[in-house]
């Protein structure tokens, strides 16, 4: 999972930080979303989904199948086809 937050449209309601404080915080300056983990570990995914659903402005987008390395090949040498 990869998270994208649209800071320009965030109103600072804080629902994301309430539902997933390990992943979201609020700016001290204006209260808008601060992303603490762009690609959180799997055990946090359901909390992140709930936080995204509860956002009143829907400024949190989730890329469910996108890895932190943006799709780079993660096959190990043992998985490589033999010549």
PLY file of the C-alpha trace (Angstrom):
ply
format ascii 1.0
element vertex 83
property float x
property float y
property float z
element edge 82
property int vertex1
property int vertex2
end_header
0.00 0.00 0.00
1.13 3.49 -0.82
-0.57 6.60 0.57
-0.92 9.97 -1.15
-2.33 12.95 0.76
-3.50 16.12 -0.98
-2.24 18.78 1.43
-3.70 21.63 -0.63
-7.30 20.48 -0.07
-6.98 19.27 3.53
-9.10 21.25 6.00
-7.37 19.86 9.09
-10.30 17.91 10.55
-7.84 15.42 12.04
-9.85 12.27 11.42
-6.86 10.58 9.80
-4.67 11.19 12.85
-7.46 9.97 15.10
-7.96 6.67 13.24
-4.32 5.92 12.31
-1.94 7.94 14.52
1.01 5.74 13.53
0.63 6.90 9.94
-0.93 10.40 10.06
-0.36 13.52 12.12
-1.39 17.17 11.82
0.80 20.14 11.08
1.43 22.43 14.05
1.16 25.40 11.67
-2.22 24.86 10.02
-3.56 21.49 11.18
-3.34 19.87 7.76
-2.38 16.24 7.25
1.20 15.14 7.79
2.05 11.72 6.38
4.33 9.81 8.76
4.58 6.63 6.66
4.00 6.63 2.90
4.06 2.82 2.77
2.92 1.52 6.17
3.35 -2.10 7.26
0.51 -4.51 6.57
-0.83 -4.60 10.11
-1.75 -0.88 9.77
-3.54 -1.14 6.41
-7.07 -1.52 7.78
-6.59 1.48 10.08
-5.32 3.50 7.12
-8.34 2.47 5.03
-10.64 3.58 7.85
-8.81 6.90 8.15
-9.18 7.49 4.40
-12.91 6.68 4.55
-13.44 9.07 7.48
-11.66 12.03 5.87
-14.39 14.64 5.32
-12.60 16.09 2.27
-11.43 12.75 0.86
-7.87 14.01 0.46
-6.25 10.63 1.21
-5.70 8.31 -1.75
-4.58 4.71 -1.35
-2.64 2.76 -3.93
-3.39 -0.72 -2.60
-1.03 -2.71 -4.83
1.80 -0.25 -5.14
4.99 -1.03 -3.27
7.21 1.58 -1.66
9.75 1.09 -4.42
7.10 2.02 -7.03
6.89 -1.38 -8.67
10.54 -2.23 -9.01
11.20 -5.91 -9.65
11.45 -7.62 -6.30
12.33 -11.12 -7.54
15.34 -12.61 -5.85
18.11 -14.29 -7.88
16.75 -17.69 -6.84
13.47 -16.81 -8.60
15.16 -15.83 -11.84
14.61 -18.14 -14.82
17.49 -20.40 -15.67
19.29 -19.82 -19.00
0 1
1 2
2 3
3 4
4 5
5 6
6 7
7 8
8 9
9 10
10 11
11 12
12 13
13 14
14 15
15 16
16 17
17 18
18 19
19 20
20 21
21 22
22 23
23 24
24 25
25 26
26 27
27 28
28 29
29 30
30 31
31 32
32 33
33 34
34 35
35 36
36 37
37 38
38 39
39 40
40 41
41 42
42 43
43 44
44 45
45 46
46 47
47 48
48 49
49 50
50 51
51 52
52 53
53 54
54 55
55 56
56 57
57 58
58 59
59 60
60 61
61 62
62 63
63 64
64 65
65 66
66 67
67 68
68 69
69 70
70 71
71 72
72 73
73 74
74 75
75 76
76 77
77 78
78 79
79 80
80 81
81 82
